[in-house]
Amino acid sequence: IPERLCPDDDENLARNVARRTRTLLEVAENVWPIVHNEKLTSLEKFQEISKTIQAGRRLGDTWSKMLMVSIDIAYPKLQLLESTCDVGVG
């Protein structure tokens, strides 16, 4: 449910979308160096990225999971979900 930032519903939705977009861009700027840090193991990257995502304003566990899956699809060689996710097993 979007925060009530202004009285008009349409303007409120637009402002909330803009805020969320800004938050996601800020998170992406912080996650990018972690993704490309060759000194970290897959598990360490997973933990750092997840923590960084959840530090974003109003981004919780569900956002973290969704973005982690997206990153894993984009960069399968990182194997971010290999030891931390049971999706597709069984």
VMD Tcl script that draws the C-alpha trace (Angstrom):
set ca {
  {0.00 0.00 0.00}
  {1.54 3.30 -1.02}
  {2.26 5.89 1.65}
  {-0.08 8.86 1.68}
  {2.22 11.66 0.53}
  {-0.39 14.01 -0.93}
  {-4.21 14.24 -1.03}
  {-4.72 13.52 -4.74}
  {-4.68 9.74 -5.42}
  {-3.05 9.98 -8.85}
  {-0.36 12.37 -7.67}
  {0.19 10.20 -4.60}
  {0.74 7.11 -6.75}
  {3.11 8.97 -9.08}
  {5.17 10.27 -6.16}
  {5.36 6.81 -4.60}
  {6.52 5.27 -7.90}
  {9.17 7.98 -8.24}
  {10.37 7.42 -4.66}
  {10.53 3.65 -5.13}
  {12.44 4.10 -8.39}
  {14.94 6.39 -6.68}
  {15.39 3.86 -3.87}
  {15.97 1.02 -6.32}
  {18.53 3.08 -8.24}
  {20.38 3.85 -5.00}
  {20.36 0.17 -4.06}
  {21.64 -0.78 -7.54}
  {24.56 1.62 -7.17}
  {25.48 -0.06 -3.87}
  {24.96 -3.63 -5.11}
  {26.95 -3.28 -8.35}
  {30.40 -3.28 -6.68}
  {29.43 -6.32 -4.59}
  {28.37 -8.27 -7.68}
  {31.76 -7.62 -9.27}
  {33.90 -8.13 -6.16}
  {36.00 -11.19 -7.02}
  {37.33 -11.48 -3.46}
  {33.94 -12.52 -2.06}
  {32.54 -16.05 -2.20}
  {29.07 -16.66 -3.61}
  {27.64 -16.96 -0.10}
  {29.33 -13.74 1.03}
  {28.00 -11.93 -2.03}
  {24.52 -13.29 -1.37}
  {24.60 -12.08 2.23}
  {26.03 -8.65 1.38}
  {23.65 -8.05 -1.52}
  {20.64 -9.16 0.51}
  {21.64 -6.89 3.40}
  {22.20 -3.98 1.03}
  {18.82 -4.41 -0.64}
  {17.00 -4.60 2.69}
  {18.73 -1.41 3.83}
  {16.83 0.42 1.07}
  {13.86 2.46 2.20}
  {10.82 0.16 2.54}
  {12.58 -2.77 0.86}
  {12.21 -5.91 2.89}
  {12.72 -9.63 2.58}
  {10.34 -10.06 -0.39}
  {12.10 -7.35 -2.41}
  {15.43 -8.88 -1.49}
  {14.39 -12.34 -2.69}
  {12.92 -10.98 -5.92}
  {16.00 -8.94 -6.76}
  {18.37 -11.76 -5.78}
  {16.61 -14.08 -8.24}
  {16.86 -11.40 -10.94}
  {20.58 -10.94 -10.28}
  {21.10 -14.71 -10.31}
  {19.36 -14.98 -13.69}
  {21.43 -12.12 -15.09}
  {24.72 -13.45 -13.67}
  {24.39 -17.25 -13.37}
  {28.17 -17.73 -13.03}
  {27.99 -16.05 -9.61}
  {25.91 -18.98 -8.33}
  {24.26 -16.73 -5.75}
  {21.32 -19.03 -5.13}
  {23.05 -22.37 -5.51}
  {23.52 -23.01 -1.79}
  {20.82 -20.69 -0.43}
  {17.67 -21.43 -2.41}
  {15.60 -24.60 -2.80}
  {13.58 -23.31 -5.76}
  {13.38 -25.92 -8.48}
  {14.64 -28.74 -6.25}
  {12.41 -31.79 -5.85}
}
mol new
graphics top color blue
foreach p $ca { graphics top sphere $p radius 0.5 }
foreach p [lrange $ca 0 end-1] q [lrange $ca 1 end] { graphics top cylinder $p $q radius 0.2 }
display resetview
